[in-house]
Amino acid sequence: MKDGIRCIEEEREALLKFKDELIDEYGRLSSWGNEKYKEDCCKWSGVSCDNQTNHIVRLDLRGLLYGEYESTAPLKGKISIWLLEIHHLKRLDLSFNDFNYSRIPQFIGSLGRLQYLDLFDSNFIGEIPHHLGNLSELKFLSLGSSNDGSLTSTNLDWLSRLHSLSGLIMDSVNLTLATDWFKQ
């Protein structure tokens, strides 16, 4: 640790590469950077580090809300695979952003320490990746949207593997083709 900077260099670099894939029209991530006064990623907006290990454990990048479900200042772009370099991440909140009708990245199922995942109302479409079933420590999962049903799941087997799950929100997820509801 140099000059009182808590941030782990490899994790800081991964976050900057993650940021490069995002479109931040409203400057929500303006505290993130390479400049000398911005080197400590533990002080960046939306980033929390463990006080003992200094590893990044939380990314709270929830879109700003105006009203009940109307997002202002959303992040756009794509969720970068560089998140996998943040090995101690326990909480990831990307809700109320705008990922432009893309699919939920399968690699999110490889963030093995996640306990909290919120992707609600962030303009994802398509099949929910069954790889989310690999998140064995997950306690809370929020998917779907407030109204459109553009996320689907035809097989709920992945959900049965989330043994630590105590909170689940899947509003407007289309489950009409799921046939394996009661197998477990």
C-alpha positions in Angstrom: 0.0 0.0 0.0 1.5 3.3 -1.1 0.9 6.7 0.5 -2.2 5.6 2.4 -3.9 4.2 -0.7 -6.0 1.2 0.4 -7.0 0.0 -3.1 -5.4 -3.1 -4.5 -3.7 -2.2 -7.8 -5.0 -5.2 -9.9 -8.6 -4.5 -8.7 -8.3 -0.8 -9.5 -7.1 -1.6 -13.0 -10.0 -4.1 -13.5 -12.5 -1.5 -12.4 -11.0 1.0 -14.9 -11.3 -1.5 -17.7 -14.9 -2.3 -16.5 -15.6 1.5 -16.7 -14.2 1.7 -20.2 -17.0 -0.6 -21.4 -19.7 1.7 -19.8 -21.2 4.9 -21.1 -21.5 7.3 -18.3 -23.4 10.3 -19.8 -24.0 11.9 -16.4 -20.6 11.6 -14.8 -21.7 9.2 -12.1 -18.2 7.5 -12.2 -16.2 10.8 -12.3 -14.5 9.8 -9.1 -12.9 6.8 -10.9 -9.6 7.5 -12.5 -5.8 7.3 -12.9 -5.0 10.8 -11.6 -3.0 10.9 -8.4 -5.9 12.2 -6.3 -8.2 9.4 -7.8 -5.9 6.4 -7.2 -7.7 5.0 -4.2 -10.5 3.0 -5.7 -11.9 2.3 -2.2 -12.9 6.0 -2.2 -14.6 5.8 -5.6 -18.4 6.3 -5.9 -20.2 3.0 -5.6 -17.1 1.0 -4.5 -16.7 -0.5 -1.0 -13.6 -2.3 0.2 -13.1 -4.6 3.1 -11.5 -2.7 6.0 -9.0 -5.5 6.8 -8.0 -6.9 3.4 -8.7 -3.8 1.2 -10.3 -6.1 -1.4 -13.3 -4.6 -3.2 -16.4 -6.3 -1.8 -19.2 -4.2 -3.1 -20.2 -2.4 -6.3 -23.3 -0.4 -5.8 -23.9 1.2 -9.2 -27.7 1.3 -9.1 -29.2 3.8 -11.4 -30.6 6.9 -9.8 -34.4 6.8 -9.4 -36.9 9.5 -10.1 -40.3 8.3 -9.0 -41.1 4.7 -8.3 -39.6 3.0 -11.3 -38.2 5.8 -13.5 -34.5 5.9 -13.8 -32.5 9.0 -14.4 -28.8 9.1 -15.1 -28.5 5.4 -16.0 -25.2 3.8 -16.9 -25.2 2.3 -20.4 -22.9 0.1 -22.5 -22.0 -3.4 -21.5 -21.0 -5.3 -18.4 -17.3 -6.2 -18.9 -15.7 -9.5 -18.1 -13.1 -7.5 -16.1 -15.5 -7.9 -13.2 -14.0 -11.5 -12.8 -10.8 -9.9 -11.7 -12.5 -8.6 -8.5 -12.3 -12.0 -6.8 -13.8 -10.9 -3.4 -16.9 -9.2 -4.8 -19.9 -10.0 -2.5 -22.4 -7.5 -3.7 -23.2 -6.3 -7.2 -26.0 -3.9 -7.8 -26.5 -2.7 -11.4 -30.2 -2.2 -11.2 -32.1 0.6 -12.9 -29.4 1.1 -15.6 -29.8 0.7 -19.3 -27.9 -2.2 -20.9 -29.7 -1.7 -24.2 -31.6 -4.9 -24.5 -28.5 -7.1 -24.2 -28.4 -10.5 -22.6 -27.2 -11.0 -19.0 -23.6 -12.1 -19.4 -23.0 -15.7 -18.6 -19.7 -14.9 -16.8 -21.7 -13.4 -13.9 -22.2 -17.0 -12.8 -18.4 -17.2 -12.2 -18.4 -14.5 -9.5 -18.4 -17.2 -6.9 -18.4 -15.1 -3.8 -21.5 -13.0 -4.7 -24.1 -12.9 -2.0 -26.2 -10.2 -3.5 -27.0 -9.6 -7.2 -29.4 -7.0 -8.4 -30.0 -6.5 -12.2 -33.6 -5.4 -11.9 -35.0 -3.1 -14.6 -31.7 -2.7 -16.5 -33.0 -3.5 -20.0 -31.8 -7.1 -20.2 -33.6 -9.5 -22.6 -33.5 -13.2 -23.4 -33.0 -16.3 -21.5 -31.6 -16.0 -17.9 -28.3 -17.8 -18.0 -28.4 -21.0 -16.1 -24.8 -20.2 -15.0 -26.3 -18.1 -12.3 -27.0 -21.4 -10.5 -23.2 -21.5 -9.8 -23.5 -18.7 -7.3 -23.7 -21.0 -4.3 -23.3 -18.2 -1.7 -26.0 -16.0 -3.2 -28.6 -14.9 -0.7 -30.5 -12.3 -2.7 -31.3 -12.2 -6.5 -33.3 -9.6 -8.3 -34.0 -10.0 -12.0 -36.7 -8.9 -14.4 -38.3 -5.5 -14.8 -41.3 -3.5 -13.7 -43.3 -4.3 -16.8 -42.1 -5.9 -19.9 -41.4 -9.6 -19.6 -38.4 -9.6 -21.9 -36.4 -11.9 -19.7 -37.3 -15.5 -19.9 -36.5 -18.8 -18.3 -37.5 -22.1 -19.9 -35.6 -24.2 -17.3 -35.6 -23.4 -13.6 -33.1 -26.0 -12.6 -30.5 -23.4 -12.1 -32.6 -21.8 -9.4 -32.8 -25.0 -7.3 -29.0 -24.9 -7.0 -29.0 -21.6 -5.0 -29.2 -23.2 -1.6 -28.4 -20.0 0.3 -31.0 -17.9 -1.4 -33.5 -16.2 1.0 -34.7 -13.3 -1.3 -35.8 -13.6 -4.9 -37.4 -11.0 -7.2 -38.3 -12.1 -10.7 -41.0 -9.5 -11.6 -42.2 -9.8 -15.2 -39.9 -12.7 -16.0 -41.6 -14.8 -18.6 -41.9 -18.3 -17.1 -44.6 -19.6 -19.5 -42.3 -22.1 -21.1 -40.7 -23.4 -17.9 -41.8 -27.0 -17.4 -39.7 -28.1 -14.5 -41.1 -26.1 -11.6 -41.8 -29.0 -9.2 -39.0 -31.4 -10.0 -37.0 -30.6 -6.9 
